[in-house]
Amino acid sequence: MEAHSLIQILFPILVISVMFGLGLSLNTDDFRRVMIKPKAVIIALTLQLVFLPATAFFLVKLFSLEPELAVGFIIIAAAPGGIISNVLTLLLKGDTALSITLTTLSSLIAIVSIPFWVSLALDQFMGGTDSVSFSAVQLVLPVAVLTLIPIGLGLFIRSRWPVFADTAKSKMRVGSSVFILVGIAVFLIDQRQHILPYLVQAGLVAAMLCLLTTLFGYSVARLFKLSRSTQATIAVETGIQNIPLAMTIAITHLGHNSLFAIAPATYGVVMVIVMTVVLAGIIARWPGFQFSSRETK
């Protein structure tokens, strides 16, 4: 099997496994949290679903990126959350339960928001959706299948076998995070001849997008006087994106043009570095802070 064909299979499987792991982590309290902490949820979702794509639009226009790169950055900006954000929130002693709630809600809303932003990006940078094989309406169903079904299956298994779900969810978080990075590496190696001419430009925009959104998310959370754990959570959720979902859309739903996937793949590498350096630098200075590797009950 050719590497490109393998990649087209790999990333949808990664999306399904990530969403399944998310479902295993959910319980009814996660949905009640929307009512318990409405301010934090509303702020975070607004940052994820509005501010982040808007910032991506600003940066790609500022740097006059190639059309495929520009669309790719809008795709990654429109695919919020992901299991890596839950792992990083846990390590930084953020509000893990809130992180799971936000990832779930943003993944569900993405069924509508991703087709909207991708359609808008294609219209702005590619001269409309006629230039590639794309339909916003037709994208709704694949995104729904990739998110709703595995989340629902994870919820069902948790309701029937909670002990198994508690054991499996942590392993799936770590395993999925590792395989996401492996998948990105496979794509970058396979497409290295196409990527190299754009790598510096894409890397710079990816770093700026991640840095700006993370710091802005943290600053807004502080402005609204949210708790430190919530500040860390919102910063992570704003900067971390759903790489497998963005890569799947870019590779399989836009005319099989691998150039669309350069921005999501580059962002996947850059965000880990930026988030680690920035958040570790900010949060590690909090009095009494120590990095955690265990989930608090």
C-alpha positions in Angstrom: 0.0 0.0 0.0 1.3 3.4 -0.9 2.1 5.8 1.9 -0.4 8.4 0.7 -3.2 5.7 0.7 -2.1 4.6 4.2 -2.4 8.2 5.4 -5.9 8.6 4.0 -6.9 5.5 6.1 -4.8 6.4 9.2 -6.2 9.8 10.1 -9.9 8.9 10.0 -9.1 5.9 12.3 -7.3 8.3 14.6 -10.3 10.7 14.7 -12.6 7.8 15.6 -10.2 6.5 18.3 -9.9 10.0 19.8 -13.6 10.6 19.8 -14.2 7.1 21.3 -11.7 7.8 24.0 -13.5 11.1 24.7 -16.8 9.2 25.0 -15.2 6.9 27.5 -14.3 9.9 29.7 -17.8 11.4 29.7 -20.5 11.2 32.3 -23.7 13.1 33.1 -21.8 15.6 35.3 -19.9 16.8 32.2 -23.1 18.0 30.7 -24.4 19.5 33.9 -21.2 21.5 34.0 -22.5 23.8 31.3 -25.0 25.0 33.8 -22.7 25.0 36.8 -19.8 26.9 35.0 -21.6 28.8 32.2 -19.1 31.7 32.2 -16.1 29.5 31.6 -17.9 27.4 29.0 -19.2 30.4 27.0 -15.8 32.2 27.1 -13.9 29.1 26.0 -16.3 28.2 23.2 -16.4 31.7 21.9 -12.6 31.8 21.7 -12.5 28.4 20.0 -15.2 28.8 17.5 -15.0 32.5 16.6 -11.7 34.1 17.8 -9.5 31.3 16.6 -10.7 31.1 13.0 -10.8 34.9 12.8 -7.2 35.1 14.0 -6.2 32.5 11.4 -7.9 34.6 8.6 -6.0 37.6 9.8 -2.6 35.9 9.8 -2.9 34.1 6.4 -3.9 37.4 4.8 -1.1 39.3 6.6 1.5 36.8 5.3 -0.2 36.4 1.9 0.0 32.6 2.1 -0.5 30.4 -0.9 -4.2 29.5 -1.3 -3.8 25.9 -0.2 -1.8 26.9 2.9 -4.4 29.6 3.8 -7.3 27.1 3.5 -5.3 24.6 5.6 -4.9 27.1 8.4 -8.6 27.8 8.4 -9.3 24.1 8.6 -7.1 23.6 11.6 -8.4 26.7 13.3 -12.0 25.5 12.8 -11.2 22.1 14.3 -11.0 22.9 18.1 -10.2 20.6 20.9 -8.8 17.1 20.8 -7.5 14.5 23.2 -4.1 16.2 23.4 -5.8 19.1 25.1 -7.2 16.8 27.8 -3.7 15.2 28.4 -2.0 18.6 28.6 -4.7 20.0 30.9 -4.1 17.0 33.2 -0.4 17.6 33.3 -0.8 21.3 34.0 -3.3 20.6 36.8 -6.0 22.4 35.0 -9.7 21.6 35.2 -9.7 18.2 33.4 -13.5 17.8 33.7 -14.0 21.2 32.1 -11.5 20.3 29.4 -13.5 17.2 28.6 -16.8 19.1 28.5 -15.3 21.8 26.2 -13.8 19.2 23.9 -17.1 17.4 23.7 -19.2 20.5 23.0 -16.8 21.9 20.4 -16.6 18.6 18.7 -20.4 18.5 18.4 -20.6 22.1 17.2 -17.9 21.4 14.7 -20.4 19.4 12.7 -21.8 22.7 11.6 -18.9 25.1 12.2 -16.2 23.3 10.2 -18.2 23.2 7.0 -19.1 26.9 7.4 -15.4 28.0 7.9 -14.0 25.7 5.2 -16.6 26.9 2.7 -15.8 30.5 3.6 -12.0 29.9 3.3 -12.4 28.2 -0.1 -14.5 31.2 -1.3 -11.9 33.7 -0.1 -8.7 32.0 -1.2 -9.6 29.5 -3.9 -12.2 31.4 -5.8 -15.2 29.4 -4.5 -15.9 25.8 -3.9 -16.0 25.0 -7.7 -12.2 25.1 -7.7 -12.1 21.9 -5.6 -14.5 19.0 -5.0 -16.3 20.3 -1.9 -19.7 20.8 -0.6 -20.4 22.3 2.9 -23.6 20.3 3.2 -21.9 17.0 2.2 -19.2 17.6 4.8 -21.7 17.7 7.6 -22.4 14.0 7.5 -18.8 12.7 7.5 -17.9 15.0 10.4 -21.0 13.8 12.2 -20.0 10.2 11.6 -16.4 10.8 12.7 -17.5 12.5 16.0 -21.0 11.5 17.1 -20.9 7.8 16.6 -17.6 7.1 18.4 -18.5 9.5 21.2 -21.9 7.8 21.6 -20.2 4.3 21.6 -17.8 5.5 24.2 -20.7 6.8 26.3 -22.6 3.5 26.0 -19.6 1.4 27.0 -19.0 3.7 30.0 -22.6 3.3 31.1 -22.4 -0.5 30.9 -18.8 -1.1 32.0 -17.6 1.9 34.0 -14.6 0.1 35.5 -13.3 -0.9 32.0 -13.9 2.7 30.8 -11.9 4.2 33.6 -9.0 1.9 32.9 -9.1 2.3 29.1 -9.6 6.1 28.9 -6.1 7.0 30.3 -4.4 4.5 28.0 -6.3 5.8 25.0 -5.4 9.4 25.8 -1.7 8.7 25.9 -1.8 6.2 23.0 -3.9 8.5 20.8 -1.6 11.4 21.5 1.5 9.3 20.5 -0.2 8.0 17.3 -1.3 11.5 16.3 2.4 12.6 16.3 3.4 9.4 14.5 0.7 10.1 11.8 1.9 13.7 11.4 5.5 12.4 11.0 4.4 9.9 8.4 2.6 12.6 6.4 5.5 15.0 6.6 8.0 12.4 5.4 5.8 11.2 2.6 5.1 14.7 1.4 8.6 16.2 2.1 9.2 17.2 -1.5 6.0 19.3 -1.5 6.3 20.6 2.0 9.9 21.9 2.1 9.2 25.0 0.0 6.4 26.0 2.4 7.8 24.8 5.7 9.3 28.0 7.0 6.3 30.1 6.1 3.8 27.6 7.4 5.9 27.1 10.6 6.0 30.8 11.3 2.2 31.3 10.9 1.5 28.1 12.9 3.7 29.4 15.8 2.1 32.8 15.7 -1.4 31.4 15.6 -0.8 29.1 18.5 1.0 31.7 20.5 -1.5 34.4 20.0 -4.6 32.3 20.7 -3.0 30.6 23.7 -1.9 33.9 25.4 -5.2 35.6 24.5 -7.2 32.7 25.9 -5.2 32.8 29.1 -5.5 36.6 29.3 -9.3 36.6 28.8 -9.7 33.9 31.5 -7.7 36.1 33.9 -9.6 39.2 32.9 -12.9 37.5 33.9 -11.2 36.4 37.2 -11.6 32.7 36.6 -9.7 30.3 38.8 -6.1 29.4 38.0 -7.1 25.8 36.9 -9.7 27.3 34.6 -7.2 29.8 33.2 -4.9 26.9 32.3 -7.7 24.9 30.8 -9.0 27.7 28.6 -5.5 28.5 27.4 -4.9 24.9 26.5 -8.3 24.5 24.8 -7.8 27.7 22.8 -4.4 26.7 21.5 -4.7 22.9 21.0 -6.5 21.8 17.9 -8.0 18.5 16.7 -5.2 17.5 14.3 -6.6 14.2 13.1 -10.0 15.7 12.2 -8.3 18.6 10.4 -5.9 16.3 8.5 -8.8 14.0 7.6 -10.8 16.9 6.1 -7.8 18.3 4.3 -6.6 14.9 2.8 -9.9 13.2 2.0 -12.6 15.9 1.4 -10.8 18.6 -0.7 -10.0 16.8 -3.9 -7.2 14.7 -2.5 -4.8 17.7 -2.7 -2.1 17.1 0.0 -1.1 20.7 0.0 -4.2 21.5 2.1 -2.8 19.3 4.8 0.6 21.0 5.2 -0.8 23.7 7.6 -2.6 21.2 9.9 0.5 18.9 10.0 2.8 21.8 10.7 0.5 23.2 13.4 0.4 19.7 15.0 4.2 19.8 15.5 4.5 23.5 16.4 1.6 23.6 18.9 3.2 20.9 21.1 6.4 23.0 21.3 4.7 26.4 21.8 2.1 25.1 24.3 4.8 23.4 26.4 7.1 26.4 26.5 4.5 29.1 27.0 2.2 27.3 29.5 5.1 25.8 31.4 6.7 29.2 31.6 3.5 30.9 32.9 2.0 28.2 35.1 5.1 26.7 36.6 5.6 30.1 38.4 2.4 29.7 40.3 3.1 29.3 44.0 3.1 25.6 45.0 2.7 24.3 41.5 3.9 20.9 40.5 3.3 19.1 37.3 0.9 16.2 37.6 0.7 12.9 35.9 -2.3 11.5 37.7 -5.9 12.5 37.3 -7.6 13.7 40.4 -10.8 12.1 41.3 
